[in-house]
Amino acid sequence: MATATKPPYVILRPEDHVRLGESDFGMPGLTAIEAIGPFVTIQASGPLITVHDSVIDAGLGIGHHPHRYNERLFYIEQGELDHDDALNHITGHMDTGDVGQFTEGLRGMIHSEWNHGDIDTRAYILVYSTDPVPAATAFNALRDADAPRYQEAPGVRTKELVGSRSPLRVNGDIRLFTDAHLEPGAQLTLGLASGEGGLASVREGEVRVEDGGEGLVAGATLVAPPADKPRIVRLRAEQPTRLIRVIHGPGHGFIRDTPMARRAT
């Protein structure tokens, strides 16, 4: 009797993510939908240690708080955000379509993230380990106009944030980070070499995994852990769809554990 083959990925439906808010951050105005991180069962995939879909309310944000050793990318999907690192006297501004790169370094930072605009800001955030850890703390931004755009496949228009075409150079093993628009019926490939892992986040629309037949609606995340053999995951758009894709190196492997206890709401 044939046995079913376990798919090389994990699908997190919208309800499988954890929603963090005021009781977790200690102040109002910031929410985060966590796909990878301490408050969910997937606590690392490759170098990724946190993946958040965040909303910062207009006129609000989070006050100064410390970070050290890692690097984080803020992809501003809507609105604007200001960065203020009081420890290193570094400031920065991000507008819609920009990617902010926060290199924490050996010294670390004490920074705030604030939305001084008049609309809510939505940011897709990756936090990943750096090896070696850069000595200097820094802020850099890839501006929307400087991100390469190209026709990746029939019906697939891709904006590359990190990758061989992008001018943004990161300090962790993030090999590709894209935002793609798919027409109905178009196919996007998550092509993973030996040792690589990745994820796909459906921002708008709906896709279906080819060969497996599973559907992913807006708010769903597909996580493909690092593995010792190449894999290809093909995603076909069921309707006009926007999809974020990340490919990374082996990093920490794939860590699943009991979620950290949250503060009482």
C-alpha positions as CSV (number, residue, x, y, z in Angstrom):
1,M,0.0,0.0,0.0
2,A,1.4,3.4,-1.0
3,T,2.0,5.9,1.7
4,A,1.3,9.6,1.3
5,T,4.4,11.8,0.7
6,K,4.8,14.6,3.3
7,P,4.8,18.0,1.5
8,P,8.1,19.9,1.8
9,Y,6.4,22.9,3.4
10,V,4.1,24.0,6.3
11,I,1.0,26.1,5.5
12,L,-0.1,28.6,8.2
13,R,-3.6,29.8,7.5
14,P,-4.6,33.2,8.8
15,E,-6.0,31.8,12.0
16,D,-2.7,29.9,12.7
17,H,-0.8,33.1,13.1
18,V,-0.6,35.0,16.5
19,R,-1.8,38.6,16.8
20,L,0.3,40.7,19.1
21,G,-0.9,44.0,20.4
22,E,-0.9,46.6,23.2
23,S,-0.4,44.0,26.0
24,D,2.6,42.5,24.2
25,F,4.3,45.8,23.2
26,G,3.4,47.8,26.3
27,M,1.8,50.7,24.4
28,P,-1.1,51.2,22.0
29,G,-0.9,51.7,18.2
30,L,1.1,48.7,17.1
31,T,-0.2,45.3,16.1
32,A,1.8,42.4,14.6
33,I,0.7,39.2,13.0
34,E,3.5,36.7,13.8
35,A,4.3,33.8,11.4
36,I,7.7,33.0,12.8
37,G,8.9,34.0,16.2
38,P,8.9,33.4,19.9
39,F,5.1,33.5,20.3
40,V,4.3,30.8,17.7
41,T,5.4,27.2,17.3
42,I,7.8,28.0,14.4
43,Q,10.6,29.9,16.1
44,A,13.2,29.8,13.4
45,S,13.5,28.8,9.7
46,G,17.1,29.2,8.4
47,P,18.4,32.6,9.7
48,L,14.8,34.0,10.1
49,I,13.9,34.4,13.8
50,T,10.9,36.7,13.4
51,V,8.5,37.4,10.6
52,H,5.8,40.0,11.2
53,D,3.0,41.6,9.3
54,S,2.7,44.8,11.3
55,V,0.4,47.8,11.4
56,I,1.5,51.1,13.1
57,D,-1.5,53.4,13.7
58,A,-1.3,56.9,12.3
59,G,0.4,59.2,14.8
60,L,1.6,56.4,17.0
61,G,4.4,53.9,17.2
62,I,6.7,52.2,19.7
63,G,9.1,54.0,22.0
64,H,12.9,53.5,22.4
65,H,13.8,49.9,23.0
66,P,17.0,47.9,22.6
67,H,18.1,45.5,19.8
68,R,21.5,43.8,19.3
69,Y,23.3,41.4,16.9
70,N,20.6,40.8,14.4
71,E,19.4,42.6,11.3
72,R,15.9,43.5,10.3
73,L,14.2,44.6,7.1
74,F,11.0,46.7,7.1
75,Y,9.2,46.6,3.8
76,I,6.7,49.5,3.9
77,E,3.6,48.4,2.0
78,Q,1.6,51.4,3.0
79,G,2.3,54.7,4.8
80,E,5.5,55.9,6.3
81,L,7.8,55.2,9.3
82,D,10.5,57.1,11.1
83,H,13.5,55.4,12.9
84,D,15.4,57.1,15.7
85,D,18.4,55.3,17.3
86,A,19.2,57.3,20.4
87,L,22.3,55.2,21.3
88,N,24.1,55.9,18.0
89,H,22.4,59.1,17.0
90,I,21.1,57.6,13.7
91,T,17.8,58.6,12.2
92,G,16.0,57.5,9.1
93,H,12.7,57.8,7.2
94,M,10.8,55.2,5.1
95,D,8.0,55.9,2.6
96,T,5.6,53.5,0.9
97,G,7.5,51.0,-1.2
98,D,10.8,51.5,0.6
99,V,12.8,48.8,2.5
100,G,14.4,50.0,5.7
101,Q,17.5,48.0,6.7
102,F,18.3,48.0,10.4
103,T,21.8,46.6,11.2
104,E,22.0,46.2,15.0
105,G,25.7,45.2,15.1
106,L,27.9,44.4,18.1
107,R,27.1,47.7,19.8
108,G,23.4,47.4,19.3
109,M,20.8,50.2,19.1
110,I,18.1,51.8,21.2
111,H,15.5,52.8,18.7
112,S,12.0,53.9,18.2
113,E,9.6,53.3,15.2
114,W,7.1,56.0,14.8
115,N,4.4,56.8,12.2
116,H,4.2,60.6,11.9
117,G,1.8,60.3,8.9
118,D,-1.9,60.6,8.8
119,I,-2.7,57.0,7.6
120,D,-1.9,53.7,9.2
121,T,1.4,52.2,8.1
122,R,1.7,48.6,7.1
123,A,5.1,47.0,7.2
124,Y,6.2,43.4,6.4
125,I,9.2,42.7,8.7
126,L,12.0,40.1,8.6
127,V,14.4,39.7,11.5
128,Y,17.4,37.4,10.9
129,S,20.7,36.5,12.5
130,T,24.0,37.9,11.1
131,D,27.1,35.8,11.0
132,P,29.6,37.4,11.5
133,V,27.9,40.2,13.4
134,P,28.8,43.6,11.9
135,A,30.8,45.8,14.2
136,A,28.9,48.9,13.3
137,T,25.2,49.7,13.9
138,A,23.6,51.2,10.8
139,F,20.5,52.2,9.0
140,N,20.0,52.0,5.2
141,A,17.1,52.3,2.9
142,L,16.3,50.9,-0.5
143,R,13.9,53.4,-2.1
144,D,10.9,52.2,-4.0
145,A,12.1,53.8,-7.3
146,D,15.5,52.0,-7.0
147,A,14.1,48.5,-6.6
148,P,14.4,46.5,-9.9
149,R,11.1,45.5,-11.5
150,Y,10.9,42.8,-14.2
151,Q,8.6,40.3,-15.9
152,E,9.6,37.2,-14.2
153,A,7.2,34.8,-15.9
154,P,4.0,35.1,-18.0
155,G,1.6,37.1,-16.0
156,V,4.1,37.7,-13.1
157,R,5.5,41.2,-12.5
158,T,8.2,41.1,-9.8
159,K,9.8,43.9,-7.6
160,E,13.1,42.6,-6.2
161,L,14.0,43.9,-2.8
162,V,17.0,41.6,-2.0
163,G,18.7,39.5,-4.7
164,S,21.2,39.6,-7.5
165,R,19.5,42.5,-9.3
166,S,18.9,44.6,-6.2
167,P,21.4,47.2,-5.0
168,L,20.5,46.4,-1.3
169,R,23.2,44.2,0.3
170,V,22.2,42.5,3.6
171,N,24.4,41.0,6.3
172,G,22.4,37.8,6.8
173,D,21.8,34.9,4.6
174,I,18.7,36.2,2.8
175,R,19.2,35.4,-0.8
176,L,15.9,36.6,-2.4
177,F,13.1,38.9,-1.1
178,T,10.5,39.9,-3.7
179,D,7.0,41.4,-4.0
180,A,5.2,40.0,-7.1
181,H,1.9,40.7,-8.7
182,L,0.3,37.6,-10.4
183,E,-2.5,37.6,-13.0
184,P,-5.1,34.9,-12.7
185,G,-3.6,31.6,-13.8
186,A,0.0,32.8,-13.6
187,Q,2.5,30.7,-11.8
188,L,5.3,31.7,-9.4
189,T,8.0,29.3,-8.4
190,L,9.7,29.0,-5.0
191,G,12.9,27.3,-6.3
192,L,15.0,26.1,-3.4
193,A,18.6,24.7,-3.8
194,S,20.2,22.2,-1.4
195,G,20.4,23.9,2.0
196,E,17.9,26.6,1.2
197,G,14.5,27.3,2.7
198,G,11.9,30.0,2.0
199,L,8.5,31.3,2.6
200,A,5.6,32.8,0.6
201,S,3.1,35.3,2.1
202,V,-0.2,36.0,0.3
203,R,-0.8,39.7,0.7
204,E,-3.8,39.9,-1.6
205,G,-5.8,37.4,-3.7
206,E,-5.4,33.6,-3.6
207,V,-2.9,31.0,-4.8
208,R,-3.0,27.2,-5.1
209,V,0.0,24.9,-4.6
210,E,0.5,23.0,-7.8
211,D,0.7,19.2,-7.4
212,G,-0.6,19.4,-3.8
213,G,-3.8,21.3,-4.6
214,E,-3.8,23.3,-1.3
215,G,-5.2,26.8,-1.5
216,L,-3.7,29.9,0.3
217,V,-5.9,32.9,0.8
218,A,-4.8,36.4,1.8
219,G,-3.0,36.3,5.1
220,A,-1.7,32.8,4.7
221,T,2.0,31.9,4.9
222,L,3.8,28.9,3.3
223,V,7.0,28.1,5.1
224,A,9.5,25.7,3.4
225,P,12.2,24.6,6.0
226,P,15.8,24.3,4.8
227,A,16.5,20.8,3.5
228,D,19.5,18.8,2.1
229,K,18.0,18.4,-1.4
230,P,16.6,20.8,-4.0
231,R,12.9,21.5,-4.1
232,I,10.4,23.4,-6.2
233,V,7.1,24.7,-4.9
234,R,4.9,26.1,-7.7
235,L,2.1,28.6,-6.8
236,R,-0.7,29.3,-9.2
237,A,-2.8,32.5,-8.9
238,E,-6.6,31.8,-8.6
239,Q,-7.3,35.5,-9.0
240,P,-5.3,38.7,-9.1
241,T,-2.7,38.1,-6.4
242,R,0.2,39.8,-4.6
243,L,2.7,37.5,-3.1
244,I,5.8,38.2,-1.0
245,R,8.6,35.5,-1.4
246,V,11.7,34.9,0.6
247,I,14.6,32.5,0.0
248,H,17.3,32.0,2.6
249,G,20.2,29.8,3.6
250,P,20.4,27.0,6.2
251,G,20.9,29.2,9.2
252,H,19.5,27.7,12.4
253,G,17.7,24.9,10.5
254,F,14.0,24.6,11.4
255,I,13.1,25.1,15.0
256,R,9.6,24.3,16.4
257,D,9.0,24.7,20.2
258,T,6.4,25.7,22.7
259,P,5.5,29.4,22.2
260,M,6.7,31.9,24.8
261,A,4.0,32.9,27.4
262,R,2.4,36.2,26.6
263,R,1.5,39.0,29.0
264,A,-2.1,38.9,30.3
265,T,-4.5,40.9,28.1
